[in-house]
Amino acid sequence: MYIEFYDYLLHVSTGETLKISEIDIGRIADEDFVQILKDRPKPLDWVPYIYKSIMEEAKIGYDKKLLDLIGVPPHAALLRLSSYKCSERKDCLSSQPKCTLIPLRKYKSREFPSCWLYESGDQKSSELITSIIFKWLDNERVIVVIPDPEP
């Protein structure tokens, strides 16, 4: 899988510093991943889709629109997942009790088994959602940047 995340810190007007992990839908070469993002499988309900112009405004200090649309914090998104177990647990030789996201507050991505894979319909969808979950475990807000609508 190859999805490029753009990670940065965003200082917002509330005084907070947000860890942002941005997926720019316009820069993804693999059409399968673009389609998955457009279809928005269930876990992506908690990932905000923000227009490029709103993100650009937020980066130069005009963050009101972004803050209205940013959604729930990463730990809240993790609590809303429908599946916490690794999809490979039945076939894995090293399956262990640690191969579940429960208890959520216990883990950071670096402590979590890197082979863990979200249970989803197809492989590419599982890989994308797993990447997002690992970002959430590191308390990063994942945002999908979409092109501005045509005037």
Stockholm file with secondary structure:
# STOCKHOLM 1.0

chainA/1-151         MYIEFYDYLLHVSTGETLKISEIDIGRIADEDFVQILKDRPKPLDWVPYIYKSIMEEAKIGYDKKLLDLIGVPPHAALLRLSSYKCSERKDCLSSQPKCTLIPLRKYKSREFPSCWLYESGDQKSSELITSIIFKWLDNERVIVVIPDPEP
#=GR chainA/1-151 SS CCCCCEEEEEECTTSCEEEEEEEEGGGCCCHHHHHHHHHCCGGGGGSCEEEHHHHHHHHTTCCHHHHHHCCSCHHHHHHTCSCCBCTTTTTCTTCCTTSBCCSGGGCCGGGSCTTCCCCCSSHHHHHHHHHHHHHHHTTCEEEEEECCCCC
#=GC SS_cons         CCCCCEEEEEECTTSCEEEEEEEEGGGCCCHHHHHHHHHCCGGGGGSCEEEHHHHHHHHTTCCHHHHHHCCSCHHHHHHTCSCCBCTTTTTCTTCCTTSBCCSGGGCCGGGSCTTCCCCCSSHHHHHHHHHHHHHHHTTCEEEEEECCCCC
//
